[in-house]
Amino acid sequence: MTAEDINGLMGRDMRFEAGEMVLPFTVEGFLMSFSVPNFFFHATTAYDILRVKGLPLGKRDFLGRPRLKG
């Protein structure tokens, strides 16, 4: 997909369905208020479980490499 294709989705209606639950969103609302928070919740939970199990992980492992200018 191109950037124009992605940008063309803004403002469109979409819905998330799980069993009988139906949640109406706009595309950007779904991304920013549902998908991104859920991604970080699950990434953080997996990270925490690995740390509790003894894997030597630190904050830098979670954050990754910074995208510095230059």
Secondary structure, DSSP 8 states (H G I E B T S, - for coil): --HHHHHTTTT-EEEEEETTEEEEEEHHHHIIIIIHHHHHHHHHHHHHHHHHTT----HHHHH-------
